């Protein structure tokens, strides 16, 4: 099995990919426009205490105050308060007051309109340990499965730690020597002493500890014996990676390589296309089935479909096979897209509970590869699988995209017919209220075509109905729902006639198919619409036409 870390260092952005057998397994980003604060430790000041919510808001020096719940105050509670908390008898107003100074750590990034979430349960990650100053426990990574090795590491951790501090033994600690583990512990405990001293010496809101940058995190958390190569395309970052490896994993220093080909590194490893695919709703499976992934405000819905797959046996076998294939891709997509919160998976309906259980077990097994905490709640009576994944920051889609300014994030806009009806109602309002003899409308071309009609008859109907002159022009730079309206006299609004006469032979580009007559195409000259008969299938082509007749806001023509 081949495993590689591929790093692309560009101006203002770094991207890293973890590949397993040349398949994208994990993805990491670092941008100067997006500052990650999860893991940072701050000296903050309580701003508001809300007894009804059992929570407080803490100023940590960023745009919005951070949210702190009563349960996250455990390390600073007295024994009496801890006892009351366990009985749900403790109120936060008896613990915190506005103006009080606290040491807090960010556990969830600010998202949308919500501020960061913080806790007083401090943890500091190292290469082999996670240091927890307020918890007198020793934990071992579930990925270390050998009982003898787990007991050895627990024994070393117990020998190293002092007093009430706690340690979580990370996967990288497997088979490491006492001296290496001791060095990591000494570094972490020393870091904690510095943080604690800074908290008491400072007298303002400030950052006490900042989570490491992307390169250091990759070397600290991901580089081990299972990684064959780390390839980077920047000389400075190559040298820095070698320096970091000398500190964290000197035996693996020769696995750092500099990429020197002319082809962009992520394109060479077929990662760029994979990144682009993560922004798509539809994800195809190898069998021909597919997933549809939709993000809502409350949850993420994943729908499994048979697609092109028909199977070779009975229908139920086909369904179970697609669902099991989908499981691996769902787990992969959840991790790559960094989807968090409530996730609902609509597998293809399975008739018996044993098939549901086998799919659930397979999903649980795939999710073990994810470092972020997940929980499977099981199938509902409607056959939907419920699960959750810890949400630490905005997902991949939120980092790469923003809501469309046309649709507001719904993915839909009003149809041209609906917008046309809105325009007609606006004209009606103008004629009743303002009594102007003429109006000029600048609209999206497809909306303009609906109002004008295949041969201009719709525009004539409008003018007859409202008893005014109506001038319509199309503008491709307008959104579907935009309308620019001018009111005045016919003379004021009359557009300058183009230098055109009936019978003129000109060359134009067919820009669109007519909205209500697919046989006709639409060309434009400075917004002036030309309806070209028999050109509906010639969109984006230049054609020669002959002008048949001219009107105030449009002309009709045929192909030469």
N, C-alpha and C positions, 0 to 999 in steps of 0.2 A: 504494500500500500504506500503510495507516494503522497507526501504532504508538504506543501510549500506556502510561504508567506510572500506575496508580491506587493511591493510598495511603489506607488506613483507619487513623486514629490513635484508639485507644480507651484507656480506663483500663487500665493494666498490659500493654497489647499493641498492637503495630503490625503491620499486614498490608499487603503490597504485591503488586500483580499487574502483569505485563508482558503487554499485549494486542497481538496482531497481527491486524489486520482483525477486531477485536472477539472474537477467540478467545484463550483463556488460553494463554500461551506459557511463562511462568515465574512462580514464586510464592516469596515471601519472608516470613519471620516473625521477630518479635522479642518475647520475653516476659520479664517480670521474674522468672518462676519457672524460666526456662531460660537459663543463662548460657553463651554460646558462647565457647570458648577457642581454637578453631583459628585459627592465625595469630599468637597471642600469643607473645611472647618472654620467657623467664624466666631468672633466675639460680638454678640448681638445684644440688643436692648429690647425688652418687652414694651410694646406699644399699646396693645389692647388685650384685656382679659375678658373672655366671653363665657360666663358660667353656664349659660344655656346650651352651648355647644361643647362644653368641657375642653375648650381650646384657647389658644392665645395667638396673637400675631406679633412676630419678632422682626425688628428692623436689622437686617444684616448688611445694609449698604448697597442693595441692588434696587431696581425700579419699583418692585412691589414687595410689601412685607411678606415674610415667610410664615407658613401655617405650622403650628406646633400643638399636637394633641396631648391630653393628659397622660395617656399611656406611654408617651415618649419621654416623660419626665422621670421615669423610674430611677435612674442613677442618682438623682439629686434629692430623692425623697428620704425622709427619716424612716426608721423601722415602724413607728406608729402609723405614718402616712402610707407606707407600703401595705400594712395590714388592712387599713381602711380601703385602699385601692382594690385589694383582692376581694373585698366584700362589697365593692361598688358603692362605698359610702363616702368617698373622698371627692370634694369639689375643688376645682382648679383655683378658685379664688382664695383658697386657704394655702396655696402653694406659691402662686405668682402674683406680683403686683406690677402695674405699669412703672417703667423706669428701671426695673431689675435687670442686672447683667447676667447673661447666660452664655455658656459655650455650647454651640449647636453645630450639627453636621447636616449637610443637604443630602436627603435620600431620594428626592424626586425633583427634577428640573421644573422651572416654571413652564406651564403649558396653556396656550390660549389666554383666557382671561384670569387664570388661576396662578397664584404665586408659587414659589418653591415650597416643598414640604421638608421640615427639619426634625431632628431628634437630638436628645441629649445622650443617646447611646452611641458613643464614639467608637469607630473602628478604623484601624490604619492597616492597609494591605501591604505586604511585602512579597518577596518571591516564594517563600516557603510557609510563612505564617500570615494570618490576619490577627493583629494585636487589638484586644478589647480591654481597655483599662478598667472597666467597671463591672466585669463579669468573671467570677472565679470558676470558670469551666474550661475544659479542653474538648474540642470537637475535631473530627477527622473527616476529610472529604469523602463523600460516598463513592468516589471513583477509585479510591484505594480499597480494594476488596480483600486482599490477603490479610487474614487475621493476625498472623505473626508480625507482619510489617506494621499494621495498625497499632499493635501493642508496643512495638519498639518505639514508634514515633510518639505515642502517648507518654511513654516513660521518659523520653528525652525532653518533651515539652514540660512535663511535671517537674523535672530537675531544673529546667531553665527559669521558669516563671517564679515571680515573687508575689507574696501577699494575695490580694484580691483580684489581680489581673487575670484575664482569660486569653486563650490562644485557640485559633482554628487552624488546623494543619491542612495546607493546600496540597493539591495533587502533585505539584512539582517537588514536594518534599520526599516523595517515594524514593527509597534507596540512597538518599543523601547522607553524608557523614555528619557526625556530631558537631564537628567544627564549623561546617557550612551552616547548619541550622542555628548554631550559637551566634554566628556573625549576623545572621538575619534578625534573630531575636534582639541582639544588642543594638542594631540599627533602629529597629522599631521602638524599643523601649526608650532609646535616646531621643528619637523624634517626639515621642509623647512627652518627655520631660521638658523639651524645648517649647512645645505647644502650650503646656500647662504654665510654664514660667511666663511666656508671652501674654497669656490671658490675664495673669495677675499684675503684670508690669504695665500693660497698656491701659489707657483711660478713655478710649474711644471705640467706636465700631470699626472692626478691622478683620481682615482675613488672617487666620493663624496657620492654615495648612492648605495647600493647593494640590489637587490630584495631578498626577504626572501627565505629560503630553503623550501623543500617540506612539511615538517611537519607543519611549521608555516603557509604556504599558505593554507593547507588543513583546519586547524582550523579557520583561518581568513576568508576564502572565502566560505567554504562549510559546516561547522558545524552549523546547525540551528535546529529548532524544528522538521523539517521533517526528520532528520537523527536519526534512532533508535539506532544504535550502531556504534562505531569506534573500530575495532578490530586490534590489532597489535601483532606481534610475537616476539618482542624484549623488554626485561625488561627496559633497559635504555630509549628507545623511548616511552615506555608506561608511564614512570614517566614524561618524558618531555611533552608528550601530555596532561597529567593531569595538569602540571604546566601551559602550554599555555592556556588550557581551563579555568583555574582559572582566567586568565587575560581577555580573550576574551568573554567567555560564562560560567561563574561560575555555572549557573543553570543546565548546561548540563554535568558537570564533571562526574556524575555517569554513563554516556553513554560510557566512555572509558573503554575498556576491554582488558585483556591480553590473548592471545591465547596460550594454553599450551598442545595441542595434539601433538602426534608424527608425524602425517601426515603433510607434508608441507602445509602451510596455503592457498596458491593459488591453490594447487591441491584439498584441502578439499572443497573449494568453487567453483570448476570447472572453475577457471579463467585461469589457465595455458594453457588449451586446447584452450580457446578463444584467448589468446595472440598469440599462434602458428598459429591459423586460420587467423589472421590479416596479415600474411605474404603471404597468398595464393591469387592467381589471382581470383579463382572461389569461390563465396559465395552462398551456397544453401539457398533457401527460403523454408518455411515449406510446401508450396503447391507442391513443386517439380520443380518449376522454379529456375533460378539462375542468379546471376550477374557475370560479368567479369570486373575486375578493372585493367586498364593498365595505368602506369605512363610514360609520355614522357617528353622531355625537355621543351616543350611549355605548355602542359596541361595534365589533367587526363581525360581519357575516361572511362565511365561506360556503359556497354552494358547489357540490360535486355533481358533474353531469357525464353521461355515457358518451356524448359526442359521436365520433365516427366508429367507436368500438362496438362490435356486435357479438363477439364471443364465438366459441365453437361448441359449447355445451348448452345446458339449459340456462334460462334467464337468471335464476338465482345465483348460479355459479359466476355468471358474467358480472352481476352486480357486486358480489363480494370481492371478486378479483379487482374491479375498478376501485372500489372503496379502499382496499388494502394498498393498491398502488398510490392512491391519492394521499394516504396517511403520511408516507415519507415526504412527499412534496409539500404537504400542508405544514409539517414540522419545519421543513427547510425554509419555506416562504415566511412563516411567522418569525423565524430568527433573522433572516436576511432583511426583512422589512421592519424589524424591531417593533412588531405589533404588541401592544400591551392592553391591559384591562380585560373586559369581558369579550370572549370569542365564542360565537355560535357556529357550529359546523353542520350543514345540512347534507349528510351522506345520502346516497341513493337508498331508498327504503329497503330494509332487510327484514325478512319474514320471521326469523327466529332469534331468540335472545342469545344463543351461542355464537351466532355470527356477529352480533353487536359487541359481545364481550371480546371476541378475538380481535376486532377492529380497535376497541378501546385499549386492550393490552398492547397491541402493536404501536398505537399512538404514544402510550406511556413510555414504551421502550425508546421510540424515536426522540421524545422530548428530553430524555436523559442526557442527550448530547448538548442540550441548551444550558448555558451557564446561568441564565436568568430563571428565577423560580416560576414554575408552572404548576397548575392544579387542575385535574380532570374531575368534573363533578358527575359525569355520566350522561346517559340518554334520558331525555324527557319523554312524556307520554306521546308527544307528537313526533318522536323519532329524531329530535335534534340533539346533538351532543354539545354540552356546555363545558367550557373550560375557562380558566383565567391565566394570565401571564403578568407578572409584576411589571408595572409601568414606571420606568425611571426617567424617561425623557420622551420628547416628541419622536414619532416613528420616522422611518426613512422617507416616506411620502411627504410628510410635513417639512422635512429638511430640504427636499428637492423641489417641491411645488408650492404654489399658493392658490387660493380660490380664484377662479376665473372672474374677471371684472365684468364679463357679459352676463353670466348666469348666477354669480354669487356662490358658486360651489355646488349647485344642484345638478350640474351636468346637462341641463336642459334650458332652452330659451323658448320664448313664445314663437309659434309658427307665423309665417308671413301673412297668412289669412287673418290670424288673431290680431296682429299688429295693424293690418290694414283696417280692420273694424275699429280699432282704437283711434286711428287717424280720422276715419269718417265721423266718429262721435266728437272728435276735437273740432272738425270743420263745422259740425252742427252747432256746437257750443259757440264758436266764433260768430257764425251768422246770426244767432239769436241775441248774443250779448253785445257784440261790437259792430255789427252791420257794415263790415268792410266789403267793397265790391269785388275784391280779388284776394287770393291767398297763394303764396308760393311755398311748396313743400320739398324739402330735401330729405330723402329717405334711403334706406338700404335698397340697392337695385331690385332685389327679389320682391320686396314690399311694394316698390314703385310699379313693378310689372303687374302685380295683382290689381292695383288701383287703376292702372291704365287699361288693362284688358288685352286680349290677343290682338285685336285690331283697333284699339283705342275706344271701343264702344263703352267700356266701363267708365272712363273719364268723362265721356259725353253725358252718360247717365247722371254722374255726380254733379256736373255743372247744371244740368237741367233741374235736378232735385233741389239744389240749394240756391239756384239763381245767381251764381257768382262765377267769375273766371278762376280756374284752378290751374296753376303751373306746377308740374311735378318733374323733379330731376333725381337721378340716382347717384349715390356716392358710395363706392365700395369701402371707404374708410370708416363709414358709420356702422355701429352695431345694429343687429336686427331690430332692436326695440327703440332705437334712437329716431327722433324726428326733429328737424329744424324748420320752424314755421315763421314766415314773414307775412304781415298783413298790410294792405294798402290799396292803391288804385291799380287798374290794369296797366296804365302807362308806367307807373313806378316799378312794377314787378315783372313786366314783360322782358323776358331774357333777350339778349342780343342774338339775332338770327345768325346761324352759321352760314358760311358762304356755300350754300347748297341750293340746288334747283332740281325739280322733277326731271328724271332722265340722266342725272349725273352718275358717272361710273367711278366708284372709289374703292379703296382697299381698307378693310377694317378687320379687327380681331373679334371673333365671337367669344364673348366673356362668360355667358350663362345660357342655360336653356330657359325658355320662357316658363314662368311659374304655372300658367294655366293653359298653355298650348305647347306641348312637348315637341311639336313639329317645327316650331319657330325658335330662332336663336336671338340673343340680345347683344347688340354692339353699342358702344357709347363713344361719343366725341365730346369731351369737356362736360360730361354729365348728361348731354343730350342723348336720349334713348332712340336707337334705331332697331325696329323689329324686323328681322330678316326671315322671310318665309323659307321653309325647307332647310334651315340651318341648325335645327335643334341637336343634331348629332355631330356638330362641328366645333364644339366648345374647345377653346385654346388654339384654334386654327385661324390663320389669316385667310380671308376670302375676298373675292372681288364681287361687289354688289352694284345694283342699279336702283336708284331712288324712285319709288312709285308715287308717293305723296308726302307732303310736309304738313305738320301741325305745330301748334305752339310749343309743345313739350316733347313731342316724339315724331318720328318719321317711320314710314313703312317701305320695305325694299324687298327685292328678290335676288337670288344668286345670278351672277352674270353668266 
